[in-house]
Every structure is written in C-alpha cells, then in structure tokens.
Amino acid sequence: MIGILTFCSIFTLLSAGGLFLFNREKRPRISSIFSNPDQPRGLAGPLQQAGASLGTFVSRFDSIVPRSQKDVSILRQRLIRAGLREKSAVKTFYGSKFILMLVFLILVLSTGLASVNYFMIILLALGVGFVAPDFWLTRRIKARKRQIRLALPDVLDLLVVCVEAGLSLDLALSRAAQEIAGTRSAISDEFSVVRLEQCAGCSRADAWKHLAERTGVDSVRYLASMLIQAEQLGTSISRSLRVYSQALRTQRIQQLEEQAAKAGIKIVFPLALFIFPNLFLVVLGPALMEILDSLSGIVNH
C-alpha cells in the first residue's frame, strides 16, 4: 500500500512539473496573482488553472496524433450523432484515449498484475484504454437513437395539434421543441438545430435532410422524405403527420409482439442450462440418496 501511494505521489509531481514547463510562457507571475482583484480565491483558482493546463496538454497531444481527414470526418459524424457538437469534441475524444491508456498502465504497474505476463498484460491494458472511448461512444449513439425513435410518435402528435391550431410547420416545430425540452431532450435538441438552420438561411428541405443525416434513425429519415414530398406536391402536412404517427405506433406494437413471441424460444436455453438441473437435483436428490442407502444396506448384509 505504501509503495502504491509513493508511486502515485511521484507520478503526480512529475505530471505537475511537466505541465508547468509546457506552459511556462503562459503562467502568470506571482506578483500579478496577488495584485489581481478578479482572481478567484480559495480552491476555485487552482482548479481552473489545472483544468486549463489539462486542456492545453490534450490539445498538444491532439496535434501529434497521426490521422487522416476521412477518419476525423467519420468521428465527428459519430460524435454529432451522440449529441456532442462542440468544436473540441474530437480533441477531447483522442485525449481521453491517451489518458485512459495511461491510467490503465498505472493501475497494472501499481497492482502488480504485470508480474504474471509483463508484455501481454501491458499490451492488454493499453488496448483496453484505447478502445474504451469507442465502446462508450457506440453505446451513447445507440441510446440516443433509441430515445429519438421512442419519442418521435408523441412529438408528431404535438406537431399535428400545433399545425391544426393554425401554426406553420416551422413555428409548430419550434413550439414542439420548447414543450418537450424537459422530457425528450434528444429530439428537442435536433428540432432546435433544424429551426436554427432555417433561421440561418437553409431551405426547409435541406434542413430536414441534415436532420436525417445527423440522427441516423430510419424513422426520422422517412419523416424527412415525407415532409419534403408533401411540400413539393402540396398535400396536407397535418394529415401526413397524423398518418405517419399512427404508422409508427403500429410498427412499435408489432415490434413488441415480435419480441414477446421470441421470448418463449430465448427462455429455453436458460431453462435447460440452469433451472432444470437444479430442479432435478431437488426432486430426485432425496430419492436417490434413499436408494443408495438401501443398496448399501443390502450389500452389507
């Protein structure tokens, strides 16, 4: 335990010294710190400086990572589908890979796991640290797609009510995004982006196409195609939205029925592997023990 604490203390001191040297030009003088009345007191100032130093360190690491522009575009698209639209999202993602690799390496070396198979354990730790952000991003994308897919029928009903009340589709979209901001944050965020694109001069068709590309959800893609066709052909938007909402609800019911039908087949394997052996042991165990006792008594006589 003492060795682990000593190693962590030395690593913290070396990291702090390295950050201090890297940011030597940007660090303020001691006199300016004491003379600045706007400097936060207490722990706020050191924490802000540590956060800024860490961000600078991550950006320095990001500048030396060899990757192509195609990989950056694919990663940025995945980050947008996960709801991460900040400009620093790509740098933070690659920086988290490096930090997690370092953290797993320190854990392996400090706990003594590398003594079993030094080379393989270190490679495994580095590999886990490298792919962990990708797994997290994939799970976040799936969860966000599921939120959008489940919330879409309710949002369409709200759009139908707004359109039938006399609002245009753009105003109805803005109103619906405001109403569902607390409970349906994912789809509310996407609708707000559509509204901002239209306010910036983007056409309605292009804004809905961008929505389908950002989310990657099939139901949203079909909704965008339906609205574009309704605008081009001059059909009723409220009727189209109502029909599509009913179709989505019917599709959800069919999916639930399909999952319920598959449950009987999926439960066969747990029954055969875990429940039936225990049941046989409980039911036949006492009878088998009595039979063995009777046979042993006969053999002894």
C-alpha positions as CSV (number, residue, x, y, z in Angstrom):
1,M,0.0,0.0,0.0
2,I,2.8,2.4,0.9
3,G,4.5,1.6,-2.4
4,I,1.3,2.4,-4.4
5,L,0.9,5.8,-2.6
6,T,4.6,6.6,-3.2
7,F,4.3,5.8,-6.9
8,C,1.1,7.9,-7.3
9,S,2.7,10.8,-5.4
10,I,5.8,10.7,-7.6
11,F,3.7,10.5,-10.8
12,T,1.5,13.5,-9.7
13,L,4.6,15.6,-9.0
14,L,6.2,14.7,-12.3
15,S,3.0,15.4,-14.2
16,A,2.6,18.8,-12.5
17,G,6.2,19.6,-13.3
18,G,5.8,18.7,-16.9
19,L,2.6,20.8,-17.2
20,F,4.4,23.7,-15.5
21,L,7.3,23.5,-18.0
22,F,5.0,23.2,-21.0
23,N,3.0,26.3,-20.0
24,R,6.0,28.3,-18.9
25,E,5.2,31.2,-21.3
26,K,1.5,31.4,-20.3
27,R,1.8,31.2,-16.5
28,P,1.3,34.5,-14.6
29,R,3.9,35.9,-12.3
30,I,3.4,35.7,-8.5
31,S,3.1,39.5,-8.2
32,S,0.3,39.6,-10.8
33,I,-1.6,36.9,-8.9
34,F,-1.5,38.9,-5.7
35,S,-2.3,42.2,-7.4
36,N,-5.2,40.9,-9.5
37,P,-8.5,41.6,-7.7
38,D,-10.5,39.4,-10.1
39,Q,-8.5,36.3,-9.2
40,P,-10.8,33.6,-7.7
41,R,-10.0,32.9,-4.1
42,G,-9.9,29.5,-2.4
43,L,-9.8,26.3,-4.5
44,A,-11.5,27.9,-7.5
45,G,-8.4,29.5,-8.9
46,P,-6.1,26.4,-8.7
47,L,-8.9,24.2,-10.1
48,Q,-9.4,26.5,-13.1
49,Q,-5.7,26.6,-13.7
50,A,-5.4,22.8,-13.5
51,G,-8.3,22.5,-16.0
52,A,-6.8,24.9,-18.4
53,S,-3.4,23.1,-18.2
54,L,-5.1,19.8,-18.8
55,G,-6.9,21.2,-21.9
56,T,-3.6,22.6,-23.2
57,F,-1.9,19.3,-22.7
58,V,-4.7,17.4,-24.5
59,S,-4.6,19.9,-27.4
60,R,-0.8,19.4,-27.6
61,F,-1.3,15.6,-27.8
62,D,-4.0,16.0,-30.4
63,S,-1.7,17.9,-32.7
64,I,0.8,15.0,-32.9
65,V,-1.8,12.2,-33.4
66,P,-1.4,10.8,-37.0
67,R,-4.8,10.5,-38.5
68,S,-6.4,11.3,-41.9
69,Q,-9.2,13.8,-42.6
70,K,-11.5,11.0,-43.5
71,D,-11.2,9.5,-40.0
72,V,-11.8,12.9,-38.5
73,S,-15.0,13.3,-40.5
74,I,-16.3,9.9,-39.6
75,L,-15.5,10.5,-35.9
76,R,-17.1,13.9,-36.0
77,Q,-20.2,12.4,-37.5
78,R,-20.4,9.8,-34.8
79,L,-19.9,12.5,-32.1
80,I,-22.7,14.6,-33.6
81,R,-25.0,11.5,-33.6
82,A,-24.1,11.1,-29.9
83,G,-25.1,14.8,-29.3
84,L,-21.6,16.1,-28.9
85,R,-21.3,19.1,-31.3
86,E,-18.6,21.1,-29.6
87,K,-15.5,22.0,-31.6
88,S,-13.2,20.4,-29.0
89,A,-15.1,17.1,-29.1
90,V,-12.6,15.4,-31.4
91,K,-9.6,16.6,-29.4
92,T,-11.2,15.5,-26.1
93,F,-12.0,12.1,-27.6
94,Y,-8.4,11.4,-28.7
95,G,-7.1,12.9,-25.5
96,S,-9.3,10.6,-23.4
97,K,-7.8,7.7,-25.3
98,F,-4.3,8.7,-24.2
99,I,-5.4,9.4,-20.6
100,L,-7.2,6.1,-20.2
101,M,-4.2,4.2,-21.7
102,L,-2.0,6.0,-19.1
103,V,-4.5,5.3,-16.3
104,F,-4.8,1.6,-17.1
105,L,-1.0,1.3,-17.4
106,I,-0.5,2.9,-14.0
107,L,-3.1,0.5,-12.5
108,V,-1.4,-2.5,-13.9
109,L,2.0,-1.5,-12.8
110,S,0.9,-0.4,-9.3
111,T,-1.2,-3.5,-8.5
112,G,1.4,-6.0,-9.7
113,L,-0.7,-7.6,-12.4
114,A,2.1,-7.3,-14.9
115,S,4.3,-9.7,-12.9
116,V,2.3,-12.7,-14.4
117,N,3.0,-11.9,-18.1
118,Y,4.6,-8.5,-18.3
119,F,4.4,-7.9,-22.1
120,M,0.9,-9.2,-22.7
121,I,-0.7,-7.6,-19.6
122,I,0.7,-4.2,-20.6
123,L,-0.5,-4.5,-24.2
124,L,-3.9,-5.6,-22.9
125,A,-4.1,-2.5,-20.6
126,L,-3.1,-0.2,-23.4
127,G,-5.6,-1.8,-25.8
128,V,-8.4,-1.5,-23.3
129,G,-7.6,2.1,-22.6
130,F,-7.5,2.8,-26.4
131,V,-10.9,1.2,-27.3
132,A,-12.8,2.1,-24.2
133,P,-13.9,5.6,-25.5
134,D,-15.1,3.9,-28.7
135,F,-17.3,1.5,-26.8
136,W,-18.7,4.4,-24.7
137,L,-19.4,6.4,-27.8
138,T,-21.2,3.5,-29.5
139,R,-23.4,2.9,-26.5
140,R,-24.2,6.6,-26.3
141,I,-25.2,6.7,-30.0
142,K,-27.4,3.7,-29.6
143,A,-29.1,5.1,-26.5
144,R,-29.7,8.5,-28.2
145,K,-31.1,6.8,-31.3
146,R,-33.5,4.8,-29.1
147,Q,-34.6,8.0,-27.3
148,I,-35.4,9.7,-30.6
149,R,-37.2,6.7,-32.0
150,L,-39.4,6.2,-29.0
151,A,-40.2,9.9,-28.7
152,L,-41.0,10.6,-32.3
153,P,-44.7,9.5,-32.3
154,D,-45.5,11.8,-29.3
155,V,-43.7,14.6,-31.0
156,L,-45.6,14.1,-34.2
157,D,-48.9,14.2,-32.3
158,L,-47.8,17.5,-30.8
159,L,-46.9,18.8,-34.3
160,V,-50.3,17.8,-35.6
161,V,-52.0,19.7,-32.8
162,C,-49.9,22.8,-33.5
163,V,-50.4,22.7,-37.2
164,E,-54.2,22.2,-36.9
165,A,-54.3,25.2,-34.5
166,G,-53.1,27.4,-37.3
167,L,-49.3,27.5,-36.9
168,S,-47.0,26.9,-39.8
169,L,-44.7,23.9,-39.8
170,D,-41.7,26.0,-38.8
171,L,-43.4,27.6,-35.8
172,A,-45.0,24.3,-34.9
173,L,-41.6,22.7,-34.9
174,S,-40.2,25.5,-32.7
175,R,-43.1,25.2,-30.3
176,A,-42.9,21.4,-30.1
177,A,-39.1,21.7,-29.3
178,Q,-39.9,24.1,-26.4
179,E,-42.6,21.9,-25.0
180,I,-40.6,18.6,-25.0
181,A,-37.3,20.1,-23.9
182,G,-37.5,18.7,-20.4
183,T,-38.7,15.1,-21.1
184,R,-37.5,14.5,-24.7
185,S,-34.2,16.3,-24.7
186,A,-32.6,14.4,-27.6
187,I,-35.3,15.0,-30.2
188,S,-35.9,18.5,-28.9
189,D,-32.2,19.3,-29.4
190,E,-32.4,18.0,-33.0
191,F,-35.5,20.0,-33.8
192,S,-33.9,23.1,-32.3
193,V,-31.0,22.7,-34.7
194,V,-33.4,22.4,-37.6
195,R,-35.0,25.6,-36.6
196,L,-31.6,27.4,-36.3
197,E,-30.6,26.1,-39.7
198,Q,-33.7,27.6,-41.3
199,C,-33.2,30.9,-39.5
200,A,-29.7,30.9,-40.9
201,G,-31.0,30.7,-44.5
202,C,-31.1,27.0,-45.1
203,S,-34.1,25.7,-47.0
204,R,-36.6,23.5,-45.3
205,A,-35.8,20.5,-47.4
206,D,-32.1,20.8,-46.8
207,A,-32.7,21.3,-43.0
208,W,-34.7,18.1,-42.8
209,K,-32.1,16.2,-44.9
210,H,-29.5,17.3,-42.5
211,L,-31.6,16.1,-39.6
212,A,-31.9,12.7,-41.1
213,E,-28.1,12.6,-41.7
214,R,-27.3,13.8,-38.1
215,T,-29.6,11.3,-36.3
216,G,-29.1,8.2,-38.4
217,V,-32.6,7.0,-37.4
218,D,-34.7,5.4,-40.2
219,S,-38.0,6.8,-38.9
220,V,-36.6,10.3,-38.9
221,R,-35.2,9.7,-42.4
222,Y,-38.7,8.6,-43.6
223,L,-40.3,11.6,-41.9
224,A,-37.9,14.0,-43.7
225,S,-38.7,12.4,-47.0
226,M,-42.4,12.6,-46.3
227,L,-42.3,16.3,-45.4
228,I,-40.2,17.1,-48.5
229,Q,-42.7,15.3,-50.7
230,A,-45.7,16.9,-49.0
231,E,-44.1,20.4,-49.6
232,Q,-43.4,19.6,-53.2
233,L,-46.7,18.1,-54.0
234,G,-48.8,20.4,-51.9
235,T,-50.5,17.8,-49.8
236,S,-51.9,18.4,-46.3
237,I,-49.0,18.3,-43.8
238,S,-51.2,17.7,-40.8
239,R,-52.8,14.6,-42.4
240,S,-49.4,13.3,-43.4
241,L,-48.1,13.7,-39.9
242,R,-51.1,12.0,-38.4
243,V,-50.9,9.0,-40.7
244,Y,-47.2,8.7,-40.1
245,S,-47.6,8.9,-36.3
246,Q,-50.2,6.1,-36.5
247,A,-47.9,4.0,-38.7
248,L,-45.1,4.4,-36.1
249,R,-47.3,3.4,-33.3
250,T,-48.5,0.3,-35.2
251,Q,-44.9,-0.5,-36.0
252,R,-43.9,-0.3,-32.3
253,I,-46.8,-2.6,-31.4
254,Q,-45.7,-5.1,-34.0
255,Q,-42.1,-5.0,-32.7
256,L,-43.3,-5.6,-29.1
257,E,-45.4,-8.5,-30.3
258,E,-42.4,-9.9,-32.2
259,Q,-40.2,-9.6,-29.1
260,A,-42.9,-11.3,-27.0
261,A,-43.1,-14.2,-29.5
262,K,-39.3,-14.6,-29.4
263,A,-39.2,-14.7,-25.6
264,G,-40.5,-18.3,-25.5
265,I,-37.6,-19.5,-27.6
266,K,-35.0,-17.4,-25.8
267,I,-36.0,-18.8,-22.4
268,V,-35.4,-22.4,-23.5
269,F,-31.6,-22.2,-23.1
270,P,-31.7,-20.7,-19.5
271,L,-34.2,-23.3,-18.5
272,A,-32.2,-26.2,-19.9
273,L,-28.9,-25.0,-18.5
274,F,-29.7,-23.5,-15.1
275,I,-33.2,-24.3,-13.9
276,F,-33.9,-27.9,-15.0
277,P,-30.6,-29.3,-13.4
278,N,-31.4,-27.7,-10.1
279,L,-35.0,-28.9,-10.2
280,F,-33.9,-32.5,-10.9
281,L,-31.4,-32.2,-8.1
282,V,-34.0,-31.0,-5.6
283,V,-36.7,-33.5,-6.7
284,L,-34.6,-36.6,-7.3
285,G,-31.8,-36.0,-4.8
286,P,-33.6,-37.3,-1.7
287,A,-35.0,-40.3,-3.5
288,L,-31.5,-41.1,-5.0
289,M,-30.0,-40.9,-1.5
290,E,-32.5,-43.3,-0.1
291,I,-31.9,-45.7,-2.9
292,L,-28.2,-45.6,-2.3
293,D,-28.7,-46.2,1.4
294,S,-30.9,-49.2,0.7
295,L,-28.4,-50.7,-1.7
296,S,-25.5,-50.2,0.7
297,G,-27.6,-51.9,3.4
298,I,-28.3,-54.9,1.2
299,V,-24.6,-55.2,0.2
300,N,-23.6,-55.1,3.9
301,H,-26.0,-57.9,4.7
